Amino acid sequence: FAIVGAGMPVAAGVGLAAQVKGRDDIGVAVFGDGAANIGAFHESLNLAAIWRLPVVFVCENNQYGEYSRISKTTPIADIAVRASSYDIPSEIVDGQDVLAVESAMAQAVARAREGNGPTLLEMKTYRYAGHSRSDEALYRPAGELEEWKERDPIGILADHIMAHGGSGESLKQIESAAADRVRRALESVLAAPPPSTEDMLKHIYAGGTGSQ
């Protein structure tokens, strides 16, 4: 979504559609900490709470909204506490730990599918790069980036694998396989013919007609 926070009301709509049709689909909205300060956040959580919609709201709190640190724009340290205003469950999750993220998401998804309404998950993480390619992120305090990189998600998962019977060789194989997938994907894109003018009209639907 090009508009900040626009995915939240759409996710609520997906949840409503699933509820009305009796399907076990759920809506998932992923947004940044900055988006938690706009009207769509509160409207979506309020509506989802009232109608007990099967929606999981996932806030990736990476400490910065564009060029502003969260402490400069938000009066609370934890976005998750806002869930209490709408009487829905919430959880603060270590966003650097993929297993913690998986566990929290699994519980929230199960809760939604069981008809117990929405959940707000706040993933505490960090934005390694600037907001854009030209942003050198000079506004960050010295040492902050390095501190967060000490708890890089890949490193945390690697430590977990090693602690549960993995080996250095198995980690190398995983890394090699991932690099190979990226290489093959890049080669496929570079080998593909450039898009034609007609491609602009593909997968575009006119409102109300359903025609392509």
SULTACOR-V717508 format. One record per residue. RES is the residue in three letters. PSI is psi in whole degrees, -180 to 180 (* if undefined). OMEGA is omega in whole degrees, 0 to 359 (none if undefined). D_FIRST is the distance of its C-alpha to the first C-alpha in Angstrom with 2 decimals. Layout:
RES/PSI/OMEGA/D_FIRST + RES/PSI/OMEGA/D_FIRST
//
This chain:
PHE/127/181/0.00 + ALA/-28/181/3.77 + ILE/130/182/5.46 + VAL/126/177/7.08 + GLY/3/184/7.78 + ALA/-20/181/6.14 + GLY/-20/184/6.31 + MET/-52/177/9.95 + PRO/-30/177/11.45 + VAL/-42/178/10.02 + ALA/-38/177/11.65 + ALA/-38/177/14.64 + GLY/-39/177/14.85 + VAL/-43/179/14.99 + GLY/-41/179/17.65 + LEU/-43/180/19.51 + ALA/-43/180/19.68 + ALA/-40/181/21.09 + GLN/-46/182/23.49 + VAL/-39/182/24.77 + LYS/-4/179/25.28 + GLY/29/181/26.92 + ARG/162/181/24.83 + ASP/18/175/24.18 + ASP/157/175/20.46 + ILE/161/175/18.27 + GLY/140/177/14.73 + VAL/124/178/13.23 + ALA/123/178/10.60 + VAL/126/185/10.31 + PHE/166/181/9.86 + GLY/173/181/12.17 + ASP/-32/179/15.40 + GLY/-36/181/14.41 + ALA/-17/180/11.91 + ALA/-4/180/15.00 + ASN/7/181/16.66 + ILE/164/184/14.72 + GLY/-36/183/15.88 + ALA/-31/178/13.12 + PHE/-53/183/14.27 + HIS/-40/179/17.82 + GLU/-42/183/17.40 + SER/-44/178/15.56 + LEU/-39/180/18.15 + ASN/-48/181/20.91 + LEU/-44/181/20.22 + ALA/-36/180/19.77 + ALA/-44/181/22.98 + ILE/-43/183/24.98 + TRP/4/180/24.31 + ARG/51/182/24.27 + LEU/147/178/21.15 + PRO/83/183/20.53 + VAL/141/173/17.40 + VAL/119/178/16.97 + PHE/119/185/15.04 + VAL/110/178/14.82 + CYS/115/175/14.86 + GLU/92/181/15.18 + ASN/93/182/17.62 + ASN/18/172/18.23 + GLN/-13/182/20.35 + TYR/134/172/18.50 + GLY/109/189/15.78 + GLU/-109/185/15.57 + TYR/10/185/19.34 + SER/131/176/20.60 + ARG/147/185/22.13 + ILE/-34/181/21.36 + SER/-18/180/25.00 + LYS/-14/186/24.64 + THR/-15/187/21.92 + THR/128/185/22.53 + PRO/-3/180/26.04 + ILE/153/181/25.84 + ALA/-28/184/25.75 + ASP/116/178/24.12 + ILE/-31/185/20.96 + ALA/-27/183/22.34 + VAL/-19/180/25.21 + ARG/-18/180/23.11 + ALA/-30/181/23.10 + SER/-26/178/26.78 + SER/-22/181/26.08 + TYR/11/176/24.74 + ASP/43/176/27.30 + ILE/153/181/25.01 + PRO/153/178/25.64 + SER/166/178/23.93 + GLU/139/173/24.62 + ILE/124/188/24.37 + VAL/144/174/23.99 + ASP/99/183/24.95 + GLY/-9/177/21.72 + GLN/-12/183/23.94 + ASP/105/185/25.79 + VAL/-32/180/24.14 + LEU/-36/176/26.82 + ALA/-39/178/26.26 + VAL/-45/180/22.52 + GLU/-44/181/23.53 + SER/-45/180/26.16 + ALA/-41/179/24.10 + MET/-42/181/21.38 + ALA/-42/179/24.22 + GLN/-41/180/25.85 + ALA/-40/179/22.84 + VAL/-44/179/22.07 + ALA/-42/179/25.79 + ARG/-43/180/25.97 + ALA/-44/183/23.25 + ARG/-22/178/24.98 + GLU/1/178/28.30 + GLY/18/183/27.29 + ASN/15/172/27.25 + GLY/-168/188/23.92 + PRO/166/177/20.94 + THR/145/173/21.02 + LEU/119/177/19.44 + LEU/131/176/19.61 + GLU/111/179/19.56 + MET/110/179/19.59 + LYS/114/183/21.65 + THR/-164/183/20.82 + TYR/144/179/20.84 + ARG/110/183/18.98 + TYR/-36/184/21.55 + ALA/174/176/20.30 + GLY/178/182/19.44 + HIS/-33/180/16.11 + SER/175/181/16.48 + ARG/-30/182/19.13 + SER/-5/182/21.46 + ASP/112/179/21.22 + GLU/0/178/24.32 + ALA/44/180/23.60 + LEU/-10/180/27.13 + TYR/-7/180/26.40 + ARG/142/176/26.62 + PRO/147/179/30.03 + ALA/133/176/32.36 + GLY/-11/183/32.34 + GLU/-46/180/29.16 + LEU/-46/182/27.32 + GLU/-37/180/30.47 + GLU/-43/180/30.88 + TRP/-35/181/27.51 + LYS/-19/176/28.09 + GLU/-20/177/31.28 + ARG/47/179/29.19 + ASP/138/182/26.89 + PRO/-38/181/25.42 + ILE/-42/179/27.16 + GLY/-41/179/30.40 + ILE/-43/179/30.27 + LEU/-39/178/29.79 + ALA/-42/178/32.53 + ASP/-39/179/34.85 + HIS/-44/180/34.23 + ILE/-44/180/35.06 + MET/-36/181/38.19 + ALA/-13/181/39.26 + HIS/39/172/39.12 + GLY/1/179/41.22 + GLY/174/181/39.08 + SER/164/177/40.56 + GLY/-34/180/39.77 + GLU/-40/179/40.23 + SER/-36/178/37.69 + LEU/-39/178/35.08 + LYS/-39/179/35.93 + GLN/-41/178/35.52 + ILE/-46/180/32.06 + GLU/-41/180/31.04 + SER/-42/180/32.68 + ALA/-39/179/31.02 + ALA/-43/179/27.51 + ALA/-36/180/28.39 + ASP/-39/178/29.74 + ARG/-43/179/26.59 + VAL/-43/181/24.61 + ARG/-46/181/27.46 + ARG/-37/178/27.60 + ALA/-42/179/23.89 + LEU/-44/179/24.25 + GLU/-38/180/27.43 + SER/-42/180/25.90 + VAL/-45/182/23.17 + LEU/-28/181/25.82 + ALA/-15/182/28.19 + ALA/146/179/25.91 + PRO/152/179/26.74 + PRO/150/180/24.54 + PRO/149/178/22.37 + SER/171/178/24.27 + THR/-36/181/23.55 + GLU/-25/181/23.60 + ASP/-22/180/20.69 + MET/-23/184/18.39 + LEU/1/179/19.41 + LYS/145/177/18.95 + HIS/29/175/16.68 + ILE/130/185/16.00 + TYR/138/179/17.31 + ALA/133/182/18.98 + GLY/131/175/18.50 + GLY/-19/183/21.63 + THR/-29/181/23.35 + GLY/4/182/21.61 + SER/151/180/22.86 + GLN/*/none/21.21
//
